Amino acid sequence: MVSIREGQSKEKVLQTRAKLCKAQTGTTVAEEIEGILEEFGVKEKVVAATVDNAANMDVAVKTLNIKFPCFAHTLNLGAQKLYNCNTVSNWAARIRSVIVWMKRSHMAIVVLKEKQQLLKLPQHMLLLDVRTRWNSVFDDGEILLARMGNEDLRKAEEFVLLMRMHYTSTLAVSSEKSPTCGQILPILQKLRKHYTVQADDSAFIKSVKENIWNDLSKRYQDDDIQAFLEEATVLDPRFKSKMDRDEIWDRVRASAVAVEKLSEPRETQGQAEEEDREEEEEEEDYTPPVKQKKRTALGELFRRRGQQAAFHAAAAPCLHSPESGARNPAFIEASASFWWWKKSDTLPVLSALAEKYLCVQASSTTSERVFSTAGDTLSPERSRILPERANMIIFLHKNG
């Protein structure tokens, strides 16, 4: 569950142990979810649910306001259409056979590491591609292309260049920095332009583009989901200009009026600064050194030409400058929720409305990481740990 407080997204795990003793049907899962929400008293506060595309989840969350298919899972389903291309399918099969052989041979792994050191190449491990996790195919292609440059790999080179944007999009919505649903439509717009067939495309590239976009173009067509995503996009200062239509703003104004009538007084950014002013006056002036941040996948996806050098340096002033209002969007890598919190004094109603949309996640990868934490906790060395103790450790780790 994600909430926003003082401009910061807070991720909380409400349950770390499934209590399902029966088949995981939609009705059974719905009862479990409803019980957890009632236990924590947040059932009436849920705006939307981001789940995978399984049929039982459609039934499980039908009682909630709106259900979002996980965008990372959606991108993966679109990428699986690559296997409809005989060239990609055969290429992946050949790579898979080589990797399986090398993983079974200890001497082959030793020789591979020696060759990597001799040629001063990155110490990559061989990754076996998994159909449901398409990024492994992309990684395999990059690793092999770094070592083999003959003409037989021309199509593989074209494939890697074409699919890099899809790969970056998956990383952007799978990050731990709470990717919001306001990113979905801008990324889909970018992918639509990227997968548009050009006159100079080869038959192989044309086939790949058509297979992927024919699947992605069918997603998020529900009217309620489409309207919610449009409103979330215009309320995200980073992507406002990509969905700037009058009918969308009319819906936002109507929602803002409803929020103004129902909203309770809350602590604004100005009030929080007033409370901390005395402590700040006592502290000595200190300017920490500026660290060069690594560009995120989202920043890489939406970067602009000529902006690379000043990208991170300009992002912070854009958030704090008084003239950077809703008409002057922050840079892509800045936090949209923090931007609105800084505007809570001058735009209190829109700020409260934006929180409703910005707390909805674009993907369900946050919950998937709970399984990774459970795998690290329930190791062979801890085989005798009690279920109650394991549940407590995982719960504290994710909510600490």
C-alpha positions as CSV (number, residue, x, y, z in Angstrom):
1,M,0.0,0.0,0.0
2,V,1.3,3.5,-0.9
3,S,0.4,6.7,0.7
4,I,1.9,10.3,0.4
5,R,2.9,12.3,3.4
6,E,4.7,15.7,3.2
7,G,5.5,15.1,-0.4
8,Q,7.1,11.7,0.1
9,S,5.6,8.4,-1.0
10,K,5.5,5.8,1.8
11,E,5.2,2.2,0.9
12,K,3.8,-0.1,3.6
13,V,3.3,-3.9,3.6
14,L,0.1,-4.8,5.4
15,Q,0.4,-8.6,5.2
16,T,3.4,-10.8,4.5
17,R,1.8,-14.2,5.0
18,A,-1.0,-15.6,2.9
19,K,-3.8,-17.3,4.9
20,L,-5.3,-19.0,1.9
21,C,-5.9,-22.6,2.6
22,K,-8.3,-23.1,-0.3
23,A,-7.8,-22.6,-4.0
24,Q,-6.8,-19.1,-4.9
25,T,-10.0,-18.2,-6.6
26,G,-11.1,-14.6,-7.1
27,T,-13.7,-14.9,-4.3
28,T,-11.2,-16.3,-1.8
29,V,-8.6,-13.7,-2.6
30,A,-11.3,-10.9,-2.3
31,E,-12.3,-12.1,1.1
32,E,-8.6,-12.1,2.2
33,I,-7.9,-8.6,0.8
34,E,-11.1,-7.2,2.4
35,G,-10.2,-8.6,5.8
36,I,-6.7,-7.1,5.7
37,L,-8.0,-3.6,4.7
38,E,-10.6,-3.7,7.4
39,E,-8.0,-4.8,10.0
40,F,-5.9,-1.7,9.3
41,G,-8.9,0.5,8.8
42,V,-8.0,1.7,5.3
43,K,-10.8,0.1,3.2
44,E,-12.5,3.5,2.5
45,K,-9.2,5.2,1.7
46,V,-8.2,2.9,-1.2
47,V,-8.2,4.9,-4.5
48,A,-7.2,2.1,-6.9
49,A,-5.5,-1.3,-7.0
50,T,-2.5,-2.2,-9.2
51,V,-2.5,-6.0,-9.9
52,D,-1.3,-8.4,-12.5
53,N,-3.4,-9.6,-15.4
54,A,-4.6,-12.8,-13.8
55,A,-8.3,-13.5,-14.2
56,N,-8.8,-14.2,-10.4
57,M,-7.5,-10.7,-9.6
58,D,-10.2,-9.2,-11.8
59,V,-12.8,-10.8,-9.5
60,A,-10.8,-10.1,-6.3
61,V,-10.6,-6.3,-6.7
62,K,-14.0,-5.7,-8.4
63,T,-15.3,-4.1,-5.1
64,L,-12.6,-1.4,-5.2
65,N,-13.0,1.8,-7.2
66,I,-10.8,0.9,-10.1
67,K,-8.3,-1.8,-11.1
68,F,-5.1,-1.1,-13.0
69,P,-3.2,-3.8,-14.8
70,C,0.5,-3.8,-13.8
71,F,2.3,-1.8,-16.6
72,A,5.5,-3.8,-16.2
73,H,3.5,-7.0,-16.7
74,T,1.7,-5.4,-19.7
75,L,5.1,-4.5,-21.3
76,N,6.2,-8.0,-20.7
77,L,3.2,-9.5,-22.4
78,G,3.8,-7.2,-25.4
79,A,7.4,-8.3,-25.5
80,Q,6.5,-11.9,-25.5
81,K,5.0,-11.4,-29.0
82,L,8.7,-11.3,-30.1
83,Y,8.5,-15.1,-30.1
84,N,6.0,-14.9,-33.0
85,C,9.0,-13.9,-35.2
86,N,10.8,-17.0,-36.4
87,T,14.1,-15.1,-36.5
88,V,13.9,-14.1,-32.8
89,S,12.6,-17.5,-31.7
90,N,15.5,-19.3,-33.5
91,W,18.0,-16.8,-32.3
92,A,16.9,-17.2,-28.7
93,A,17.0,-21.0,-29.0
94,R,20.6,-21.0,-30.2
95,I,21.7,-18.7,-27.4
96,R,19.9,-20.8,-24.8
97,S,21.6,-24.0,-26.0
98,V,25.0,-22.4,-25.7
99,I,24.3,-21.0,-22.2
100,V,23.0,-24.3,-20.9
101,W,26.1,-26.1,-22.2
102,M,28.4,-23.5,-20.6
103,K,26.6,-23.6,-17.3
104,R,27.1,-27.3,-17.1
105,S,30.9,-27.0,-17.8
106,H,33.0,-25.7,-15.0
107,M,36.0,-25.4,-17.4
108,A,34.0,-23.3,-19.9
109,I,33.1,-20.8,-17.1
110,V,36.8,-20.6,-16.1
111,V,37.9,-20.0,-19.7
112,L,35.1,-17.4,-20.2
113,K,36.4,-15.4,-17.2
114,E,40.0,-15.6,-18.4
115,K,38.9,-14.3,-21.9
116,Q,37.0,-11.4,-20.3
117,Q,40.0,-10.4,-18.3
118,L,42.3,-10.7,-21.3
119,L,40.0,-8.6,-23.5
120,K,39.3,-6.2,-20.6
121,L,35.5,-6.8,-20.9
122,P,33.0,-6.5,-18.1
123,Q,32.7,-9.7,-16.0
124,H,29.3,-10.7,-17.1
125,M,27.6,-13.9,-16.0
126,L,25.7,-15.9,-18.5
127,L,21.9,-15.4,-18.0
128,L,19.5,-18.0,-19.2
129,D,16.5,-16.4,-20.9
130,V,13.1,-16.9,-19.4
131,R,10.0,-16.4,-21.6
132,T,8.1,-14.6,-18.8
133,R,11.0,-12.3,-18.1
134,W,11.9,-11.0,-21.6
135,N,14.7,-8.7,-20.4
136,S,16.9,-11.8,-20.1
137,V,16.8,-12.2,-23.9
138,F,17.8,-8.6,-24.4
139,D,20.7,-9.0,-21.9
140,D,21.9,-12.1,-23.7
141,G,21.9,-10.3,-27.0
142,E,23.9,-7.4,-25.6
143,I,26.5,-9.7,-24.0
144,L,27.0,-11.8,-27.1
145,L,27.1,-8.7,-29.4
146,A,30.0,-7.4,-27.2
147,R,32.0,-10.5,-28.1
148,M,30.9,-11.4,-31.6
149,G,30.7,-8.8,-34.4
150,N,30.4,-10.8,-37.6
151,E,27.8,-10.2,-40.3
152,D,25.7,-13.1,-39.0
153,L,24.6,-11.1,-36.1
154,R,23.3,-8.1,-38.1
155,K,19.7,-8.9,-37.2
156,A,20.6,-9.3,-33.5
157,E,22.2,-5.9,-33.6
158,E,19.1,-4.4,-35.1
159,F,17.0,-6.2,-32.4
160,V,19.0,-4.8,-29.5
161,L,18.9,-1.2,-30.9
162,L,15.1,-1.5,-31.5
163,M,14.3,-3.0,-28.1
164,R,16.4,-0.8,-25.9
165,M,13.6,1.7,-25.4
166,H,11.2,-1.2,-24.4
167,Y,13.9,-2.4,-22.0
168,T,14.4,1.1,-20.5
169,S,10.6,1.5,-20.1
170,T,10.4,-1.7,-18.1
171,L,13.2,-0.5,-15.8
172,A,11.4,2.8,-15.4
173,V,8.1,1.3,-14.1
174,S,9.9,-1.3,-12.1
175,S,12.0,1.0,-10.0
176,E,11.8,1.3,-6.3
177,K,11.2,5.1,-6.5
178,S,7.4,4.6,-6.6
179,P,6.6,5.0,-10.3
180,T,3.1,6.5,-10.5
181,C,0.3,5.8,-13.0
182,G,0.9,9.2,-14.5
183,Q,3.8,7.7,-16.4
184,I,1.8,5.1,-18.2
185,L,0.3,7.2,-21.1
186,P,3.5,9.2,-21.8
187,I,5.5,6.0,-22.0
188,L,2.8,4.4,-24.3
189,Q,2.9,7.5,-26.5
190,K,6.7,7.2,-26.8
191,L,6.5,3.5,-27.6
192,R,3.8,4.0,-30.2
193,K,6.0,6.5,-32.0
194,H,9.0,4.2,-31.6
195,Y,7.1,1.1,-33.0
196,T,5.6,3.0,-36.0
197,V,6.8,1.2,-39.1
198,Q,9.1,3.4,-41.3
199,A,9.6,3.1,-45.0
200,D,13.3,2.1,-44.6
201,D,12.7,-0.6,-42.0
202,S,13.8,-4.1,-42.9
203,A,11.2,-7.0,-43.1
204,F,12.6,-8.3,-39.7
205,I,12.3,-4.9,-37.9
206,K,8.8,-4.4,-39.4
207,S,7.7,-7.8,-38.1
208,V,9.0,-7.1,-34.6
209,K,7.3,-3.6,-34.5
210,E,3.9,-4.9,-35.7
211,N,3.9,-7.9,-33.3
212,I,4.6,-5.8,-30.2
213,W,2.5,-2.8,-30.9
214,N,-0.5,-4.9,-32.0
215,D,-0.6,-6.2,-28.5
216,L,0.2,-3.0,-26.6
217,S,-2.4,-1.0,-28.5
218,K,-5.1,-3.1,-27.0
219,R,-4.2,-2.3,-23.4
220,Y,-5.8,0.3,-21.1
221,Q,-8.8,0.8,-23.4
222,D,-11.4,0.7,-20.6
223,D,-13.1,4.1,-20.4
224,D,-12.8,4.5,-16.6
225,I,-9.1,3.5,-16.7
226,Q,-8.4,5.8,-19.6
227,A,-10.0,8.7,-17.9
228,F,-8.2,8.1,-14.6
229,L,-4.8,7.8,-16.4
230,E,-5.5,11.1,-18.4
231,E,-6.2,13.0,-15.2
232,A,-3.2,11.5,-13.5
233,T,-1.0,12.6,-16.4
234,V,-2.1,16.2,-16.4
235,L,-1.6,16.4,-12.6
236,D,1.9,15.1,-12.9
237,P,4.0,18.2,-13.5
238,R,6.6,16.2,-15.4
239,F,4.1,15.0,-18.1
240,K,1.4,17.7,-18.0
241,S,2.1,19.0,-21.6
242,K,1.7,15.5,-23.1
243,M,-2.0,15.3,-22.2
244,D,-3.2,18.9,-22.2
245,R,-6.8,18.8,-23.4
246,D,-9.8,20.9,-22.3
247,E,-12.1,18.0,-21.5
248,I,-9.5,16.5,-19.2
249,W,-9.1,19.7,-17.3
250,D,-12.9,20.0,-17.0
251,R,-12.9,16.6,-15.2
252,V,-10.0,17.7,-13.0
253,R,-11.9,20.9,-12.0
254,A,-15.0,18.9,-11.1
255,S,-12.9,16.6,-9.0
256,A,-11.1,19.5,-7.3
257,V,-14.5,21.0,-6.3
258,A,-15.5,17.7,-4.7
259,V,-12.2,17.5,-2.9
260,E,-12.5,21.1,-1.6
261,K,-15.9,20.3,-0.1
262,L,-14.8,17.1,1.6
263,S,-11.2,17.9,2.5
264,E,-10.1,18.5,6.1
265,P,-7.5,21.0,7.2
266,R,-4.0,19.5,6.8
267,E,-0.5,20.6,7.5
268,T,0.9,22.4,4.5
269,Q,4.5,22.9,3.5
270,G,4.5,26.4,5.0
271,Q,3.3,25.2,8.4
272,A,5.9,22.5,8.5
273,E,8.6,25.0,7.7
274,E,7.3,27.3,10.5
275,E,7.6,24.6,13.1
276,D,11.1,23.7,12.1
277,R,12.4,27.3,11.7
278,E,13.8,27.6,15.2
279,E,15.8,24.4,14.8
280,E,17.1,25.6,11.4
281,E,18.3,28.9,12.9
282,E,20.4,27.2,15.4
283,E,22.1,25.0,12.9
284,E,25.3,26.3,11.2
285,D,25.2,27.1,7.5
286,Y,26.6,24.2,5.6
287,T,26.5,23.5,1.9
288,P,27.1,19.8,1.2
289,P,29.0,18.9,-1.9
290,V,26.9,18.2,-5.0
291,K,27.1,14.6,-5.9
292,Q,26.8,13.6,-9.5
293,K,23.6,11.4,-9.7
294,K,23.3,8.5,-12.0
295,R,20.5,9.1,-14.5
296,T,17.4,7.0,-13.8
297,A,15.7,4.9,-16.4
298,L,12.8,7.4,-16.6
299,G,15.2,10.2,-17.1
300,E,17.0,8.3,-19.8
301,L,13.7,7.6,-21.5
302,F,12.6,11.2,-21.7
303,R,15.9,13.0,-21.9
304,R,16.2,15.9,-24.2
305,R,19.1,16.8,-26.5
306,G,21.5,19.4,-25.1
307,Q,20.2,18.7,-21.6
308,Q,22.5,15.9,-20.5
309,A,25.1,18.1,-18.7
310,A,22.7,20.3,-16.8
311,F,20.1,17.7,-16.2
312,H,20.6,17.0,-12.5
313,A,21.9,20.5,-11.6
314,A,18.7,22.2,-12.9
315,A,16.2,19.7,-11.4
316,A,16.6,21.0,-7.9
317,P,16.1,24.7,-8.6
318,C,13.1,23.9,-10.7
319,L,11.3,22.4,-7.7
320,H,12.0,25.4,-5.4
321,S,11.7,28.4,-7.7
322,P,8.5,30.4,-7.1
323,E,7.8,30.9,-10.8
324,S,7.9,27.2,-11.5
325,G,4.1,26.6,-11.1
326,A,1.9,24.1,-12.7
327,R,2.6,25.7,-16.1
328,N,6.3,25.0,-15.7
329,P,6.8,21.2,-15.2
330,A,9.6,19.9,-13.2
331,F,12.3,17.7,-14.8
332,I,11.5,14.1,-15.3
333,E,13.7,12.8,-12.5
334,A,12.2,15.1,-9.9
335,S,9.5,13.9,-7.5
336,A,6.0,14.9,-8.6
337,S,4.5,14.4,-5.2
338,F,7.2,16.6,-3.6
339,W,6.7,19.2,-6.2
340,W,3.0,19.4,-5.3
341,W,3.8,19.5,-1.6
342,K,6.0,22.5,-2.2
343,K,2.9,24.1,-3.8
344,S,0.5,23.2,-1.0
345,D,0.4,26.7,0.3
346,T,-0.6,28.4,-3.0
347,L,-2.5,25.5,-4.6
348,P,-4.0,23.6,-1.6
349,V,-7.0,22.0,-3.5
350,L,-5.0,20.8,-6.5
351,S,-2.2,19.6,-4.2
352,A,-4.7,17.5,-2.3
353,L,-6.2,16.2,-5.5
354,A,-2.8,15.3,-7.0
355,E,-2.0,13.1,-4.0
356,K,-5.0,11.0,-4.9
357,Y,-3.6,10.2,-8.3
358,L,0.1,10.1,-7.5
359,C,-0.3,7.4,-4.8
360,V,-1.4,4.9,-7.5
361,Q,1.4,2.8,-8.7
362,A,2.2,2.0,-12.3
363,S,3.3,-1.5,-11.6
364,S,3.0,-4.2,-8.9
365,T,6.7,-4.8,-8.6
366,T,6.7,-3.4,-5.0
367,S,4.7,-6.4,-3.8
368,E,6.9,-8.8,-5.9
369,R,9.9,-7.6,-3.9
370,V,8.2,-9.0,-0.7
371,F,8.8,-12.4,-2.2
372,S,12.5,-11.7,-2.7
373,T,12.7,-10.5,0.9
374,A,11.0,-13.7,2.1
375,G,13.4,-15.8,0.0
376,D,16.3,-14.1,1.7
377,T,14.8,-14.6,5.2
378,L,13.7,-18.2,4.8
379,S,17.1,-19.5,3.8
380,P,18.4,-23.1,4.3
381,E,20.3,-21.9,7.4
382,R,17.0,-20.8,8.9
383,S,15.0,-23.9,8.1
384,R,13.6,-24.2,11.6
385,I,12.3,-20.6,11.9
386,L,8.7,-20.5,13.1
387,P,6.1,-19.0,10.7
388,E,5.2,-16.3,13.2
389,R,8.8,-15.2,13.6
390,A,9.4,-15.2,9.8
391,N,6.2,-13.1,9.3
392,M,7.4,-10.7,11.9
393,I,10.9,-10.3,10.4
394,I,9.6,-9.7,6.9
395,F,7.0,-7.3,8.1
396,L,9.5,-5.2,10.1
397,H,12.0,-5.3,7.2
398,K,9.6,-3.9,4.7
399,N,8.0,-1.4,7.1
400,G,11.1,-0.3,9.0
